[in-house]
Amino acid sequence: MSRRLIIIVTTVAAFEIVAPTASARTITVDGSVSDWDEATSEMDPPGQSNVGHVGRDPSEEGEWIWRDAAGDERTDFATPDGRVDLTELRITG
């Protein structure tokens, strides 16, 4: 093997060893928001709109949270409906 390949493989292996691990939160899909993180915790995204944020709790479990601007729903439908405006999306994996 060439010296360059050995250096690349060693560097990648070192990053794999020291890379932090992340855990996903367990969410039961039942319509209840109580499984998701509370709005006042350290995982909450910044207060501004149109921001994606990865929040983690002290046990390194996390959620990806998108906070969208209110009132910006699509209006190109025949009958736009403000009640279906997406304001927050949370994903765990």
Residue pairs with C-beta under 8 A, 6 or more apart in sequence:
20 60
21 60
22 56
22 60
22 61
22 62
23 59
23 60
23 61
23 62
24 61
24 62
24 92
24 93
25 35
25 36
25 37
25 61
25 62
25 63
25 92
26 35
26 92
27 35
27 36
27 92
28 35
36 63
36 90
37 43
37 44
37 55
37 57
37 63
37 90
41 55
41 57
42 55
42 56
42 57
42 58
43 55
43 56
43 57
43 62
43 63
43 65
44 55
44 65
45 51
45 52
45 53
45 55
45 65
45 66
45 67
46 53
46 67
48 67
49 67
49 68
49 69
49 70
50 67
50 68
50 69
51 66
51 67
52 64
52 65
52 66
53 64
53 65
53 66
53 67
54 62
54 63
54 64
54 65
55 62
55 63
55 65
56 62
62 92
63 90
63 91
63 92
64 90
64 91
64 92
65 88
65 89
65 90
65 91
66 88
66 89
66 90
67 87
67 88
68 85
68 86
68 87
68 88
68 89
69 87
70 85
70 87
71 82
71 85
72 85
73 80
73 81
73 82
73 84
73 85
73 86
74 80
